[in-house]
Amino acid sequence: MNNELKHVIALLLEDARRLQQIEPNAGTEARIVEAETFLNDLRYSDEIIADARKIIYNYRK
């Protein structure tokens, strides 16, 4: 997933957090947690892909 899409998700998550402060709602809180988990998983996936590329690059040398 590209960085622009991650940025948009992060901005929407920030908006949801503000709304949650103004008007708490269990459903909104659950979606915030789900989005945070998804975003963290994406960041972790990117790190794995970057590490794999380094290994492949070094192997080809």
Backbone as a printed PyTorch tensor [residue, N CA C, xyz], in Angstrom:
tensor([[[  0.8580,  -1.1710,   0.0000],
         [  0.0000,   0.0000,   0.0000],
         [  0.9010,   1.2290,   0.0000]],

        [[  0.5270,   2.2250,  -0.7820],
         [  1.4190,   3.3720,  -0.8790],
         [  1.2690,   4.3200,   0.3050]],

        [[  2.2590,   5.1680,   0.4500],
         [  2.2990,   6.0720,   1.5980],
         [  1.1770,   7.0930,   1.5900]],

        [[  0.7240,   7.5190,   0.4070],
         [ -0.3680,   8.4910,   0.3450],
         [ -1.6420,   7.9160,   0.9490]],

        [[ -1.9250,   6.6690,   0.6360],
         [ -3.1210,   6.0340,   1.1830],
         [ -3.0120,   5.8740,   2.6960]],

        [[ -1.8420,   5.5040,   3.1800],
         [ -1.6320,   5.4010,   4.6270],
         [ -1.8440,   6.7570,   5.2920]],

        [[ -1.3780,   7.8080,   4.6240],
         [ -1.5360,   9.1580,   5.1670],
         [ -3.0170,   9.5310,   5.2610]],

        [[ -3.7820,   9.2120,   4.2300],
         [ -5.2180,   9.5100,   4.2360],
         [ -5.9090,   8.7400,   5.3600]],

        [[ -5.5530,   7.4660,   5.5360],
         [ -6.1360,   6.6710,   6.6190],
         [ -5.7970,   7.3010,   7.9670]],

        [[ -4.5650,   7.7450,   8.1320],
         [ -4.1480,   8.3770,   9.3900],
         [ -4.9260,   9.6650,   9.6490]],

        [[ -5.1650,  10.4540,   8.6030],
         [ -5.9410,  11.6870,   8.7640],
         [ -7.3860,  11.3870,   9.1630]],

        [[ -7.9930,  10.4040,   8.5130],
         [ -9.3610,  10.0170,   8.8630],
         [ -9.4280,   9.4840,  10.2900]],

        [[ -8.4110,   8.7600,  10.6900],
         [ -8.3420,   8.2400,  12.0490],
         [ -8.2490,   9.3870,  13.0540]],

        [[ -7.4780,  10.3920,  12.7310],
         [ -7.3660,  11.5710,  13.5900],
         [ -8.7230,  12.2630,  13.7300]],

        [[ -9.4570,  12.3990,  12.6280],
         [-10.7960,  12.9990,  12.6720],
         [-11.7380,  12.1700,  13.5460]],

        [[-11.6610,  10.8550,  13.4120],
         [-12.5190,   9.9750,  14.2110],
         [-12.2040,  10.1170,  15.6990]],

        [[-10.9340,  10.2560,  16.0340],
         [-10.5510,  10.4390,  17.4460],
         [-11.1350,  11.7380,  18.0040]],

        [[-11.0840,  12.8080,  17.2040],
         [-11.6660,  14.0860,  17.6550],
         [-13.1640,  13.9540,  17.8720]],

        [[-13.8440,  13.3190,  16.9410],
         [-15.2840,  13.1040,  17.0720],
         [-15.5870,  12.2680,  18.3100]],

        [[-14.7610,  11.2830,  18.5670],
         [-14.9480,  10.4160,  19.7290],
         [-14.8240,  11.2180,  21.0240]],

        [[-13.9460,  12.2160,  21.0520],
         [-13.8030,  13.0570,  22.2440],
         [-15.0450,  13.9130,  22.4620]],

        [[-15.6190,  14.4080,  21.3700],
         [-16.7970,  15.2730,  21.4630],
         [-18.0400,  14.4750,  21.8400]],

        [[-18.2130,  13.3450,  21.1650],
         [-19.4030,  12.5190,  21.3870],
         [-19.0060,  11.0420,  21.4280]],

        [[-18.6130,  10.5480,  22.6140],
         [-18.1680,   9.1650,  22.7360],
         [-19.2180,   8.1640,  22.2420]],

        [[-18.7240,   7.1330,  21.5610],
         [-19.6010,   6.1140,  20.9950],
         [-18.8030,   4.8190,  20.9100]],

        [[-19.3820,   3.7350,  21.4030],
         [-18.6680,   2.4500,  21.4230],
         [-18.3490,   1.9560,  20.0150]],

        [[-19.2500,   2.1740,  19.0760],
         [-19.0130,   1.7420,  17.6950],
         [-17.8600,   2.4850,  17.0620]],

        [[-17.8070,   3.7930,  17.3030],
         [-16.7090,   4.6000,  16.7680],
         [-15.3890,   4.1690,  17.3830]],

        [[-15.3970,   3.9160,  18.6800],
         [-14.1740,   3.4780,  19.3610],
         [-13.6760,   2.1560,  18.7810]],

        [[-14.5910,   1.2420,  18.5120],
         [-14.2070,  -0.0480,  17.9340],
         [-13.5930,   0.1380,  16.5500]],

        [[-14.1450,   1.0380,  15.7550],
         [-13.5950,   1.2890,  14.4160],
         [-12.2400,   1.9810,  14.4950]],

        [[-12.0540,   2.8350,  15.4960],
         [-10.7540,   3.4880,  15.6920],
         [ -9.6940,   2.4270,  15.9930]],

        [[-10.0010,   1.5190,  16.8960],
         [ -9.0590,   0.4510,  17.2500],
         [ -8.7580,  -0.4100,  16.0280]],

        [[ -9.7870,  -0.7360,  15.2600],
         [ -9.6000,  -1.5500,  14.0560],
         [ -8.7050,  -0.8340,  13.0420]],

        [[ -8.9260,   0.4630,  12.8480],
         [ -8.1150,   1.2340,  11.8990],
         [ -6.6700,   1.3410,  12.3680]],

        [[ -6.4690,   1.5560,  13.6750],
         [ -5.1070,   1.6330,  14.2090],
         [ -4.3670,   0.3150,  13.9990]],

        [[ -5.0440,  -0.7850,  14.2500],
         [ -4.4420,  -2.1050,  14.0550],
         [ -4.0790,  -2.3160,  12.5940]],

        [[ -4.9930,  -1.9670,  11.6930],
         [ -4.7680,  -2.1100,  10.2590],
         [ -3.5670,  -1.2830,   9.8150]],

        [[ -3.5030,  -0.0390,  10.2730],
         [ -2.4050,   0.8480,   9.8970],
         [ -1.0740,   0.3220,  10.4250]],

        [[ -1.0630,  -0.1600,  11.6540],
         [  0.1680,  -0.7290,  12.2230],
         [  0.5960,  -1.9800,  11.4730]],

        [[ -0.3620,  -2.8150,  11.0840],
         [ -0.0390,  -4.0110,  10.3060],
         [  0.5710,  -3.6350,   8.9620]],

        [[  0.0450,  -2.5910,   8.3320],
         [  0.5850,  -2.1430,   7.0460],
         [  2.0170,  -1.6610,   7.2010]],

        [[  2.2820,  -0.9220,   8.2620],
         [  3.6400,  -0.4240,   8.4940],
         [  4.5900,  -1.5900,   8.7240]],

        [[  4.1330,  -2.5850,   9.4810],
         [  4.9530,  -3.7710,   9.7440],
         [  5.2070,  -4.5320,   8.4460]],

        [[  4.1800,  -4.6490,   7.6040],
         [  4.3230,  -5.3390,   6.3160],
         [  5.3550,  -4.6460,   5.4450]],

        [[  5.3350,  -3.3200,   5.4290],
         [  6.3100,  -2.5620,   4.6410],
         [  7.7310,  -2.8430,   5.1060]],

        [[  7.9180,  -2.9650,   6.4200],
         [  9.2470,  -3.2600,   6.9570],
         [  9.7100,  -4.6490,   6.5090]],

        [[  8.8150,  -5.6120,   6.5280],
         [  9.1590,  -6.9710,   6.0940],
         [  9.5420,  -6.9760,   4.6190]],

        [[  8.7630,  -6.2810,   3.8000],
         [  9.0490,  -6.2100,   2.3640],
         [ 10.4040,  -5.5510,   2.1240]],

        [[ 10.6870,  -4.4680,   2.8440],
         [ 11.9730,  -3.7770,   2.6870],
         [ 13.1300,  -4.6960,   3.0780]],

        [[ 12.9640,  -5.4340,   4.1700],
         [ 14.0090,  -6.3720,   4.5960],
         [ 14.2170,  -7.4700,   3.5600]],

        [[ 13.1230,  -7.9840,   3.0090],
         [ 13.2220,  -9.0350,   1.9900],
         [ 13.9420,  -8.5150,   0.7530]],

        [[ 13.6490,  -7.2900,   0.3540],
         [ 14.3270,  -6.7060,  -0.8100],
         [ 15.8270,  -6.5820,  -0.5640]],

        [[ 16.2100,  -6.1940,   0.6520],
         [ 17.6330,  -6.0840,   0.9840],
         [ 18.3150,  -7.4460,   0.8860]],

        [[ 17.6460,  -8.4670,   1.4070],
         [ 18.2140,  -9.8160,   1.3670],
         [ 18.3920, -10.2680,  -0.0780]],

        [[ 17.3650, -10.0590,  -0.8980],
         [ 17.4370, -10.4540,  -2.3120],
         [ 18.5330,  -9.6790,  -3.0240]],

        [[ 18.6230,  -8.3790,  -2.7590],
         [ 19.6430,  -7.5480,  -3.3990],
         [ 21.0420,  -8.0370,  -3.0270]],

        [[ 21.2570,  -8.3090,  -1.7490],
         [ 22.5700,  -8.7830,  -1.2930],
         [ 22.8830, -10.1700,  -1.8330]],

        [[ 21.8790, -10.9970,  -2.0100],
         [ 22.0710, -12.3450,  -2.5450],
         [ 22.5250, -12.2920,  -3.9990]],

        [[ 22.0100, -11.3320,  -4.7520],
         [ 22.3310, -11.2130,  -6.1800],
         [ 23.7420, -10.6950,  -6.4210]],

        [[ 24.3640, -10.0890,  -5.4240],
         [ 25.7070,  -9.5150,  -5.6030],
         [ 26.7440, -10.5750,  -5.8180]]])
